[in-house]
């Protein structure tokens, strides 16, 4: 299990949008994103190099929490947002390391896009 916390210099609403809006996700994570933001909804992430990953949304608490399971893999990802005096604390807990690698490389983009 991987647990990461990052404080981003942006309000919770903006960080939520960067995590859940397909256009915003395309700005910092994958080149093409589809996300059905409801429990049971699907998600697909495609990169210019031809890689594609899909997931199923398992939980949504508006502007607070998003969980999903990577399809075809034994792993879950949970994003939790909490207000901080200087922005928003983004906590990511995952059982598959693929997302944390991307998060570690691109987390600072959340507040910038």
MDAnalysis code that builds the backbone (N, CA, C; Angstrom):
import MDAnalysis as mda
import numpy as np

u = mda.Universe.empty(339, n_residues=113, atom_resindex=np.repeat(np.arange(113), 3), trajectory=True)
u.add_TopologyAttr("name", ["N", "CA", "C"] * 113)
u.add_TopologyAttr("resid", np.arange(1, 114))
u.add_TopologyAttr("resname", ["UNK", "UNK", "UNK", "UNK", "UNK", "UNK", "UNK", "UNK", "UNK", "UNK", "UNK", "UNK", "UNK", "UNK", "UNK", "UNK", "UNK", "UNK", "UNK", "UNK", "UNK", "UNK", "UNK", "UNK", "UNK", "UNK", "UNK", "UNK", "UNK", "UNK", "UNK", "UNK", "UNK", "UNK", "UNK", "UNK", "UNK", "UNK", "UNK", "UNK", "UNK", "UNK", "UNK", "UNK", "UNK", "UNK", "UNK", "UNK", "UNK", "UNK", "UNK", "UNK", "UNK", "UNK", "UNK", "UNK", "UNK", "UNK", "UNK", "UNK", "UNK", "UNK", "UNK", "UNK", "UNK", "UNK", "UNK", "UNK", "UNK", "UNK", "UNK", "UNK", "UNK", "UNK", "UNK", "UNK", "UNK", "UNK", "UNK", "UNK", "UNK", "UNK", "UNK", "UNK", "UNK", "UNK", "UNK", "UNK", "UNK", "UNK", "UNK", "UNK", "UNK", "UNK", "UNK", "UNK", "UNK", "UNK", "UNK", "UNK", "UNK", "UNK", "UNK", "UNK", "UNK", "UNK", "UNK", "UNK", "UNK", "UNK", "UNK", "UNK", "UNK"])
u.atoms.positions = np.array([
    [0.848, -1.175, 0.000],
    [0.000, 0.000, 0.000],
    [0.896, 1.241, 0.000],
    [0.490, 2.220, -0.737],
    [1.205, 3.492, -0.803],
    [0.287, 4.586, -0.290],
    [0.829, 5.441, 0.556],
    [0.080, 6.554, 1.141],
    [0.897, 7.821, 0.886],
    [0.295, 8.791, 0.192],
    [0.973, 10.059, -0.084],
    [0.069, 11.214, 0.291],
    [0.680, 12.265, 0.803],
    [-0.052, 13.497, 1.106],
    [0.711, 14.661, 0.479],
    [-0.051, 15.543, -0.150],
    [0.514, 16.726, -0.792],
    [-0.391, 17.899, -0.448],
    [0.183, 19.009, -0.028],
    [-0.609, 20.220, 0.169],
    [-0.410, 21.086, -1.068],
    [-1.523, 21.342, -1.749],
    [-1.502, 22.128, -2.984],
    [-2.012, 23.539, -2.697],
    [-1.385, 24.554, -3.287],
    [-1.788, 25.941, -3.032],
    [-3.004, 26.345, -3.855],
    [-4.104, 25.626, -3.664],
    [-5.343, 25.882, -4.400],
    [-6.509, 25.474, -3.523],
    [-7.676, 26.109, -3.706],
    [-8.856, 25.711, -2.928],
    [-9.303, 24.296, -3.304],
    [-9.979, 23.645, -2.370],
    [-10.446, 22.268, -2.555],
    [-11.259, 22.110, -3.842],
    [-12.094, 23.093, -4.168],
    [-12.937, 23.000, -5.361],
    [-12.090, 22.897, -6.632],
    [-10.990, 23.639, -6.691],
    [-10.117, 23.597, -7.867],
    [-9.364, 22.274, -7.964],
    [-8.917, 21.760, -6.829],
    [-8.221, 20.478, -6.837],
    [-9.186, 19.367, -7.250],
    [-10.409, 19.406, -6.734],
    [-11.429, 18.431, -7.129],
    [-11.644, 18.473, -8.644],
    [-11.768, 19.656, -9.181],
    [-11.969, 19.788, -10.629],
    [-10.787, 19.207, -11.399],
    [-9.571, 19.448, -10.924],
    [-8.388, 18.917, -11.598],
    [-8.347, 17.384, -11.543],
    [-8.951, 16.793, -10.520],
    [-9.001, 15.334, -10.389],
    [-10.158, 14.690, -11.132],
    [-11.222, 15.449, -11.396],
    [-12.450, 14.821, -11.901],
    [-12.927, 15.335, -13.247],
    [-12.456, 16.458, -13.695],
    [-12.864, 17.001, -14.994],
    [-11.959, 16.409, -16.076],
    [-12.559, 15.789, -17.085],
    [-11.781, 15.107, -18.123],
    [-10.786, 16.043, -18.809],
    [-11.190, 17.254, -19.100],
    [-10.274, 18.201, -19.749],
    [-9.111, 18.562, -18.843],
    [-9.384, 18.774, -17.568],
    [-8.307, 19.103, -16.618],
    [-7.369, 17.916, -16.431],
    [-7.920, 16.696, -16.348],
    [-7.072, 15.508, -16.244],
    [-6.187, 15.363, -17.476],
    [-6.726, 15.695, -18.637],
    [-5.943, 15.619, -19.863],
    [-4.793, 16.627, -19.846],
    [-4.945, 17.713, -19.105],
    [-3.876, 18.708, -19.006],
    [-2.665, 18.193, -18.243],
    [-2.869, 17.331, -17.245],
    [-1.739, 16.958, -16.398],
    [-1.478, 15.464, -16.271],
    [-2.445, 14.613, -16.669],
    [-2.231, 13.187, -16.440],
    [-2.164, 12.389, -17.735],
    [-3.256, 12.269, -18.431],
    [-3.303, 11.488, -19.665],
    [-3.744, 12.394, -20.802],
    [-3.439, 12.006, -22.024],
    [-3.770, 12.849, -23.163],
    [-5.251, 12.849, -23.507],
    [-5.923, 11.742, -23.230],
    [-7.349, 11.619, -23.521],
    [-8.003, 10.909, -22.339],
    [-9.018, 11.536, -21.758],
    [-9.633, 10.998, -20.554],
    [-11.153, 10.976, -20.714],
    [-11.762, 9.888, -20.291],
    [-13.215, 9.789, -20.155],
    [-13.474, 9.361, -18.719],
    [-14.416, 10.046, -18.043],
    [-14.678, 9.744, -16.638],
    [-16.160, 9.914, -16.352],
    [-16.799, 8.829, -15.956],
    [-18.203, 8.838, -15.551],
    [-18.195, 8.892, -14.026],
    [-18.391, 10.073, -13.478],
    [-18.178, 10.349, -12.068],
    [-19.386, 9.951, -11.216],
    [-19.608, 8.636, -11.127],
    [-20.642, 8.086, -10.256],
    [-20.236, 6.664, -9.926],
    [-20.640, 6.154, -8.776],
    [-20.301, 4.770, -8.444],
    [-20.754, 3.816, -9.549],
    [-19.840, 2.972, -9.990],
    [-20.103, 2.058, -11.095],
    [-19.741, 2.639, -12.439],
    [-19.450, 3.928, -12.488],
    [-19.085, 4.580, -13.739],
    [-17.694, 4.161, -14.202],
    [-17.485, 4.270, -15.493],
    [-16.202, 3.883, -16.066],
    [-15.266, 5.060, -16.229],
    [-13.996, 4.743, -16.334],
    [-12.969, 5.747, -16.600],
    [-11.953, 5.143, -17.552],
    [-11.483, 5.941, -18.493],
    [-10.402, 5.476, -19.360],
    [-9.390, 6.605, -19.511],
    [-8.143, 6.208, -19.515],
    [-7.019, 7.130, -19.617],
    [-6.143, 6.641, -20.764],
    [-5.914, 7.496, -21.756],
    [-5.105, 7.136, -22.909],
    [-3.977, 8.151, -23.075],
    [-2.806, 7.624, -23.392],
    [-1.638, 8.456, -23.599],
    [-1.219, 8.408, -25.060],
    [-0.475, 9.416, -25.497],
    [-0.017, 9.490, -26.888],
    [0.864, 8.317, -27.290],
    [1.494, 7.657, -26.328],
    [2.367, 6.521, -26.656],
    [1.573, 5.228, -26.896],
    [0.238, 5.311, -26.840],
    [-0.606, 4.153, -27.091],
    [-1.064, 3.419, -25.843],
    [-0.512, 3.761, -24.689],
    [-0.931, 3.109, -23.452],
    [-2.356, 3.527, -23.098],
    [-3.125, 2.578, -22.595],
    [-4.483, 2.869, -22.139],
    [-4.762, 2.066, -20.881],
    [-5.379, 2.718, -19.895],
    [-5.790, 2.055, -18.660],
    [-7.243, 2.415, -18.409],
    [-7.979, 1.454, -17.873],
    [-9.377, 1.705, -17.545],
    [-9.599, 1.418, -16.069],
    [-10.655, 2.018, -15.544],
    [-10.978, 1.881, -14.130],
    [-12.488, 1.947, -13.956],
    [-12.938, 1.558, -12.771],
    [-14.339, 1.677, -12.396],
    [-14.420, 2.516, -11.130],
    [-15.243, 3.563, -11.176],
    [-15.439, 4.428, -10.016],
    [-16.213, 3.635, -8.967],
    [-15.714, 3.655, -7.728],
    [-16.373, 2.912, -6.654],
    [-16.991, 3.814, -5.597],
    [-16.598, 5.078, -5.558],
    [-17.171, 5.989, -4.576],
    [-16.898, 7.441, -4.916],
    [-17.884, 8.297, -4.630],
    [-17.750, 9.732, -4.871],
    [-18.421, 10.489, -3.735],
    [-17.689, 11.376, -3.105],
    [-18.239, 12.360, -2.172],
    [-17.799, 13.704, -2.727],
    [-18.711, 14.432, -3.296],
    [-18.416, 15.658, -4.032],
    [-17.418, 16.547, -3.299],
    [-16.342, 16.872, -3.995],
    [-15.271, 17.753, -3.517],
    [-14.577, 17.255, -2.255],
    [-14.747, 15.978, -1.915],
    [-14.132, 15.422, -0.702],
    [-13.366, 14.118, -0.955],
    [-13.981, 13.194, -1.735],
    [-13.398, 11.856, -1.843],
    [-13.789, 11.210, -3.168],
    [-12.801, 10.559, -3.787],
    [-13.017, 9.803, -5.016],
    [-12.255, 8.493, -4.896],
    [-12.929, 7.386, -5.187],
    [-12.267, 6.084, -5.178],
    [-12.566, 5.356, -6.474],
    [-11.586, 4.596, -6.927],
    [-11.802, 3.747, -8.090],
    [-10.894, 2.537, -8.029],
    [-11.245, 1.539, -8.841],
    [-10.476, 0.308, -8.972],
    [-9.969, 0.220, -10.400],
    [-8.674, -0.048, -10.534],
    [-8.124, -0.268, -11.874],
    [-8.693, -1.559, -12.433],
    [-9.211, -1.533, -13.647],
    [-9.754, -2.736, -14.275],
    [-8.608, -3.684, -14.628],
    [-8.840, -4.976, -14.396],
    [-7.843, -5.982, -14.730],
    [-6.683, -6.048, -13.764],
    [-6.734, -5.290, -12.684],
    [-5.665, -5.292, -11.692],
    [-6.285, -5.412, -10.304],
    [-5.527, -5.914, -9.391],
    [-5.997, -6.042, -8.019],
    [-5.540, -4.816, -7.249],
    [-6.232, -3.701, -7.437],
    [-5.808, -2.499, -6.752],
    [-6.850, -1.402, -6.778],
    [-6.840, -0.605, -5.729],
    [-7.772, 0.502, -5.576],
    [-6.977, 1.790, -5.378],
    [-7.628, 2.900, -5.694],
    [-7.051, 4.223, -5.471],
    [-8.104, 5.063, -4.754],
    [-7.674, 5.781, -3.717],
    [-8.567, 6.678, -2.997],
    [-7.919, 8.055, -2.901],
    [-8.660, 9.064, -3.338],
    [-8.247, 10.464, -3.206],
    [-9.132, 11.113, -2.156],
    [-8.534, 11.779, -1.194],
    [-9.284, 12.518, -0.185],
    [-8.768, 13.944, -0.158],
    [-9.687, 14.908, -0.129],
    [-9.333, 16.328, -0.112],
    [-9.760, 16.946, 1.214],
    [-8.848, 17.680, 1.838],
    [-9.133, 18.377, 3.087],
    [-8.608, 19.803, 2.989],
    [-9.387, 20.743, 3.521],
    [-8.953, 22.136, 3.533],
    [-7.757, 22.315, 4.460],
    [-6.833, 23.138, 4.043],
    [-5.655, 23.517, 4.818],
    [-5.559, 25.038, 4.798],
    [-4.889, 25.654, 5.767],
    [-4.756, 27.114, 5.753],
    [-4.129, 27.656, 4.461],
    [-3.216, 26.883, 3.861],
    [-2.532, 27.347, 2.654],
    [-3.019, 26.662, 1.388],
    [-4.164, 26.015, 1.428],
    [-4.659, 25.344, 0.236],
    [-5.448, 24.099, 0.566],
    [-5.091, 23.007, -0.106],
    [-5.815, 21.742, 0.034],
    [-4.836, 20.599, 0.232],
    [-5.125, 19.758, 1.212],
    [-4.334, 18.544, 1.401],
    [-4.964, 17.450, 0.557],
    [-4.193, 16.927, -0.379],
    [-4.611, 15.799, -1.204],
    [-3.925, 14.556, -0.645],
    [-4.736, 13.603, -0.197],
    [-4.208, 12.338, 0.294],
    [-4.564, 11.265, -0.723],
    [-3.571, 10.478, -1.116],
    [-3.771, 9.394, -2.070],
    [-3.333, 8.104, -1.401],
    [-4.239, 7.141, -1.376],
    [-3.930, 5.809, -0.859],
    [-4.209, 4.841, -1.996],
    [-3.220, 3.987, -2.271],
    [-3.393, 3.058, -3.386],
    [-2.727, 1.732, -3.085],
    [-3.243, 0.697, -3.731],
    [-2.654, -0.623, -3.584],
    [-1.908, -1.047, -4.839],
    [-1.918, -0.192, -5.865],
    [-1.180, -0.434, -7.105],
    [-0.283, 0.772, -7.335],
    [1.019, 0.590, -7.549],
    [1.933, 1.724, -7.630],
    [1.843, 2.565, -8.897],
    [1.110, 2.172, -9.902],
    [1.116, 2.910, -11.169],
    [0.666, 4.355, -11.006],
    [-0.406, 4.596, -10.249],
    [-0.909, 5.968, -10.111],
    [0.075, 6.811, -9.326],
    [0.705, 6.273, -8.290],
    [1.600, 7.089, -7.472],
    [2.799, 7.548, -8.262],
    [3.250, 6.755, -9.209],
    [4.372, 7.185, -10.045],
    [3.987, 8.440, -10.808],
    [2.827, 8.427, -11.434],
    [2.369, 9.603, -12.172],
    [2.114, 10.756, -11.220],
    [1.517, 10.464, -10.067],
    [1.223, 11.521, -9.108],
    [2.506, 12.184, -8.627],
    [3.519, 11.395, -8.332],
    [4.779, 11.952, -7.873],
    [5.421, 12.861, -8.898],
    [5.260, 12.541, -10.160],
    [5.858, 13.341, -11.225],
    [5.042, 14.574, -11.574],
    [3.736, 14.516, -11.367],
    [2.878, 15.554, -11.905],
    [1.981, 16.246, -10.898],
    [2.104, 15.954, -9.623],
    [1.198, 16.513, -8.615],
    [1.196, 18.020, -8.597],
    [2.324, 18.640, -8.773],
    [2.376, 20.096, -8.723],
    [1.565, 20.747, -9.834],
    [1.266, 19.995, -10.880],
    [0.484, 20.541, -11.998],
    [-0.969, 20.792, -11.609],
    [-1.467, 20.089, -10.594],
    [-2.866, 20.242, -10.203],
    [-3.238, 21.698, -9.957],
    [-2.392, 22.399, -9.256],
    [-2.702, 23.776, -8.907],
    [-2.391, 24.737, -10.043],
    [-1.687, 24.281, -11.047],
    [-1.247, 25.176, -12.105],
    [-2.102, 25.133, -13.361],
    [-2.861, 24.049, -13.551],
    [-3.638, 23.935, -14.791],
    [-5.039, 24.457, -14.603],
])
